Amino acid sequence: MKTLNTVLRSKITILLILVSMGSFAQKKANVVILATGGTIAGAASTGVQSGYTSGQVTIDAMVNAVPDITKLANIKGEQISNVGSQDMSFEIMLKLAKRIAELTQQGGLDGIVITHGTDTMEETAYFLNLVCKTDIPIVLVGSMRPSTAVSADGPLNLYNAVAVAADPNAKKRGVMLVMNDWIHSAQSLTKVSTTAVQTFMSPLNGLIGISNYGTNEFYRFPFNKYGSQSEFSVDNVAKLPRVDIIYADVDLPADLIDASVEKGAKGIVIAGVGNGNMNKAGMEACERAVKKGVVVVRSSRVVTGNVGRNVEVDDDKMGFVASYDHNPQKSRILLSVALLKQRSNADMQKIFYEY
């Protein structure tokens, strides 16, 4: 018995030594960063000026500038594009979606981070949320200050984004955005300030969670369909149908809507006043558009709130679609993807409710 106890004590001692040496340390996650440009890759001639040029810094340089980021995950970077997000296009978005599909099909990947400018980030995030059929975390990240600025926000944002992408608890939460310690869902986020670092808010549904120096806390999952639940696919898509956004205001000119139809728009989103409303001339022009086979979606220029069906406008009679909680820019993304397939007005309305 004494010999047995001695052997057991020896094994326990060896086990403790191995643990202290890190032999049983958790395996690091594998994360790919897909870079598209934006302010996070921007540069200015001084550190204290508001003007700068987007898309000047490569992904390798950005990663190398963030201390300890490689302790979070095994990181590989790829440069998809290097543009300011005002020049983001469906062509680049499709390229991103298809590259994500390739990477996830290869296996062995735990998360994806996408560096992106903030101006159109919510559109790219929502598009990927609709068409990327994976449960691994996809995290968009950017900054409001260029890399050369005093107190640049990009390095910590990138650090937290990698931490979220590498976190097993981030799985099955769809596409997210991580900036200024906040984790947003692609479904709910919107940009609300032209210059503030806290530019993104999720005013209707709230945050997904927070990331504080790489330590994450998650609050919820998104409410609507996304990711592997989504019916949308762009596997064989080279171009999306044209969808225009027309801003409603006092004396909205009807010829703007007529011109959109004449130029070949398959869908029109009205950034309406109040609950997705517009003047009589605009309403009549939209009715004409519907009769020509164009899908008209009523959204709102108001920052928060839902655009309900048949509230102030008789959508059933006029053949319109109500956007519910989709702002004009996200309505355009959803309608562009939905138009890849022929659908009835009722089916289109159901999509805006479910996604």
N, C-alpha and C positions, 0 to 999 in steps of 0.2 A: 504493500500500500504506500509505504514511504517512497519507494522508487517511482510509483505511478504519479504521486503528487509532485515529485521533483520534475518529472517529464512534463506534466501539465503546466507547472509554473514556468518552465523553460519556453514552452510554446506560447504562453501568454506574453511573456517578456518579448519574444521575437515579434509577435503580432503588434505590440505597442510600439516597438521600434519602427516597424514597417509603416504604421499609421503616421507616426511622427515625421517620417521621411517623405510622406506624401505618396506612398505607393498605392494608396486607395483613394487618392484625390479624384474628384469627379472629372470625367472627361470633358474637355472644352468643346463648346458648340462650334459648328462650322457655319460661318456667315459670309454671304457674298454682298458686296456693296456695288450697286449699279449707279453710276454717276451720270447726271444729265446736265449739270451746270448750275446756274442760279447765283444768288447773292452769296451763298455759302462758299462758292468757288470764285467769288468776285475779288477784285483788288482795286485800290485807289492809290493816288500818288502820296497822300498823307493819311495819318491815322485819325484825323479829326475833321473829315469832310463828308458831306452827305452824298456827293456824287461819286460814282464808281463804275467799273465795267464788269458785268457779270461773266461768269464762265471763263476765268483766267487761270484757275488753279486746278491741277489734275487730281484725281482721286488718290493716287499714291502720296502726293504731297500733303493732302488733307489728313490722311490717316497718320502719316509720320509726325504731324504737328500735334497730335493728341496723346499726351502721356498716358501710359498704362492701358490703352485701348485694346492692345493685343492680349492682355491678361483676361479680357472678357470672352474672347472667342478666337478661333483661327479665322483670319480675315483674308479674303481675296477681293480685289477690286477690278471692275470693268468700266470703261468709259463708253457709255451708250451715245451720248451727245455732250456738247458743252455750250449750251445756249442760255440766255436769260429766259425766264419762264413766260415772258410776253411772246416769245417766239416758239413756245411749245406747240406741237402740232399733233394731229391724229396719226401722222406717219410715225413720229417718235413714240407715241403712246402704244401703237400697235407693235412696234419693235420691242418695247419694254415687255408687253404682255407675252409675246412669243418667246422672248428670252427667258422670262420667268417660267413659262411652261417647260422649256428645255431643261432648265436647271432643276426643277422639281422632279421631272421624270428621270433624271440621272440618279437620284437618290443620294443619301448621305448629307443632305443639306438641312440645317436646323432653322435658318432664318434668312431673310433678304432685307437689306436696307437700300433705299433709293434716295440719293441726294437730289434736290429739286428746288427751283425758285419758288417763292411763296405766292406770287401773283396768280398763278393758275394751278397751284398745288392741289386745291380741293377738287378740281376737275379730274386731274390725273389719278388722284387717290380713289375717287368714286368710280371712275372708269375701270381701274384695276380690280376694285372690289366687286364689280359686276362680272368680269370676264376671267379672272384668275381662279381656277378651280383647285385650290390647295388649302390645307388647314394649317400650314406652317405660317409663322408671322411674316407679314410684309409691312415694312415700316418706312414711311416717307419722312424725310428730315430736311430742314433748311435753316436759314438764318435771316435776320433782318439787318444785320451789319456785315459788311464784307470782311474777308479774312485779315485784312490789313488794319482794321479799325481798332482804336483803343476800346478795350472791353468787348472784343468780338464775341458774339454769342454762338457762333458755329461750332467750335471745338467741343464744348460741353453738350450741345444738342446732339452732335454726332456720337459722342460717348454714350449718352443715354439711349439713343436710337439702337446702337449695337447691343446694349444691355437688354433692351426689350426684345429685339429680334432673337437673342440667344436664350431667352427665358422660356422654359417649357410651359409656364403658366400663360404665356401669350398666345399659345396655339388656339385655333378655332375662333379667334376674335376678329377675323377679317383683316382688311387693310387698315392700318393705323397711321397716325401722324404724331410724332414726338417732337415737341419744341417747348423750351422754357419750362421744363419739368412736367409738363402736362401730356397725357396720352389721350388723343382724340380718336374716335371712330370716323372712318371715311364717310359714313352716312350722315353724321351730324355736324361736322366741323365747317366753319366758314371764316374767311378773313374779314376782320372788322376795323383794322387800323392801317393807315398807309405807312406808318413809321415805327410804331411801338413794338418792342420785342414780344409783348404779349398780344400779338396780332390775331391769333386764332382763338375762337370761342366755339363751344357747342351749346348754343343757347336753348335748344328745345329738349335735347335728351341727356345733356350732361357728359362729363368725362368718362372715358373707359378706365382711367387710373392715373397714377402719377409715377414719375421716375426721378429719384433724387440721388444724384451722383452714382447712378447705376443700380440703385436699390429700388425695386418696383413693387407697387401695390395696385392690384386690379380691383375695380368696383363692379363691373358688369360686362355682359356680352351685348353686341348690337341686337336691335330688336327685329329688323327686317331681314329679308333673304340676302345672301351674299356668298361668295366663295363657292365651295363645293355644292351648296344648295341652289346656286344660280342656274338658270336655263340658258344663259347667253354664252356664245362661243365666237371667237374671232380667229379660229385656227386657220381658216382658208379665206380670210377677209383681207383685201389689199386696200380698200377704201370704204369709208363710212358715208352714208347718205347725208346730203346737205340739210342742216337744220339751222335756222336763223333765230336770233333773239331780237325782239322789237320792244323797245322801252315805251311804256305808256305814260303820257303826261297830259297836261291841259292842251286841248285841241290837237290830239294825236292825228297826224296826217294819214288818211287811209291809203294814200298812194305808196307809202312805205311797205305796207302789207302786200299790196298788189304787185309791187316791184319784186318782192321776195319770191312770190309765186312765179312771176315771169322769168326770174333768173334760175329757176329750177329747184327751189327748196322743196323737200319732201315733207318737212315739218316746220312749224313756226311755234316758238315759245313767246308768249306775251308776258313781259315783266309788268304786270298790271298794277294799277293803283289799288290800295286797300286789299280787299279779298279777291284779288285777281281780276279787277274790273277794268273797263275801258269805255271811251265815249261811244256814241251811237255810230259814228262814221267808222271807227275801228271795228266795232261789233259786226257791222254789215260787211266790211272787207274780209273779216275772218270767216263769215258765213260763205262768202264767195269762194274763199280758199278751200273750205271743207268740200264744197260741191265739186271742186276740181281734183279731189283726192288727197289734199294736203291735210296732215294731222295738225290740229291746233291745240296747244296746251296752255291753259291759263295758270300762270304762276304770279308772283307778286314782287314788287320792288321793295316791299317792307321786309326788314331784317328777320323778324320772328313771326311765328304764327302759321297756321295751316290755311290753304286755299281749299275750301270745301266744295263738293259737287252740288249743283242746283241750289246754291244759297242765294246769291244775288243775281246770278245768271242761270237761265234755263239751259243747262248743258245738254240735257236729253234732246231738247227740241233743236238746238243749234249744232249738235254733233261735236261739242268740244270735250276736252279732257281736263279734269282738275288735277293740279300738281300735288295736292295735299301738302306734305312738309318739304317738298323739293324747291329750292330756290331756282331762279332762272338758269343759272349756269349748270346746276346738276340736272335740272329738267332737260336741258339740251343734251347732256351726255346720255341720260337714260333713253330719251326719245331716239337719238342717233343709233343706239345699239338695238333698241326694240324694232326699229324700222328695217332691220336686216331680214325680217320675216313679215309676210303679209298678215295683218291682224285686224279684227273688227274693233270698232270703237269701244265696245264693252271689254274686250280683251286688253286693249291698251290702258283703259282705266284701271283694270285689275292689276296690271303691272305697276302702275304708279302707286297703288295702294300697298302692294306686297314688297316692293323694293325701296 
